[in-house]
Amino acid sequence: MSNVNKKKQKVKVFPIFNTVLFIVISLIILIPIWKVIVDSLDASAGYGMRLWPNQFTLDGYKMVFTRSALYRPFLISCLVTISGCFLGLLLSTLGAYVLIQWEMPGRSFFAYMLLFTMIFNGGMIPTYLVIKQLGMLNTLWAVILPLSINVYNLVLMRNFFEGIPASLFEAASIDGCSPIGIFFKVVLPLSKAALASIGLMFAVAFWNDYTNFKIYVTKNSLYNFQMKLRGLIMDGDVPQTGDKISDNTIQNVTIIVAIIPFMIIYPFCQDYFVQGVNVGAVKE
């Protein structure tokens, strides 16, 4: 009886430990987010931790949203994110579909060459020189192309495609479907979870991109939203309205404004994203 009781106690310990662990991890994640939200609504935001704003104000948000100089950068960020996400998904899905063609000569060679680039790349200076030689400096292509060619996402998509039953490909081929027809009529409709999860990765990368704009773009008219928000913080180029607002308040407002689009988009993609979290991780 004592052994049975010990086993029962061991079984109950893990769920309790697991629950406590996830509560601690959740608090570690949520506390900094809550601090940013509170400080963005506090006119006297400082470096300490507050549960509620001492001087509640929305002037920080009014300053950012009514700043006409941010409208064009916001549209540029939207354009780059949408076009880059579309191009990235197009290249990833087409490349992954090619790599699952088992009868294609040199398939393994091309796969290894792609994997090689994940470990070794040209580096910042050679990449800059290539972009310059291609005449893409001070163009949005210099930002879109480097991020849209992502071998990691291509490999994830290939692994997902390999999990599609071969019988579906054979049935479509027997029905007279061409390889490109199989891609559009069979593969893509079955890959919504993978497309949503990888598409979200692309979208986040393009929306938050700062490095490529800093390196390849020097025209002020082509700066994206992130570049302008950083300039707003660093240069202090913000008109004051109403009561005096601390610089920390403006900084926290820009953080919230930068993540608002994906706070809105994620709930609509959540079901697909959760399904695609383990894309390529498990094969039958």
Secondary structure, 3 states (H helix, E strand, C coil): CHHHHHHHHHHHHHHHHHHHHHHHHHHHHHHHHHHHHHHHCECCCCCCCCCCCCCECCHHHHHHHCCHHHHHHHHHHHHHHHHHHHHHHHHHHHHHHHHCCCCCCCHHHHHHHHHHHHHCCCCHHHHHHHHHHCCCCCCCHHHHHHHHCCHHHHHHHHHHHHCCCHHHHHHHHHCCCCHHHHHHHHHCHHHHHHHHHHHHHHHHHHHCCCHHHHHHCCCHHHCCHHHHHHHHHHHCCCCCCCCCCCHHHHHHHHHHHHHHHHHHHHHHHHHHHHHCCCCCCCCC
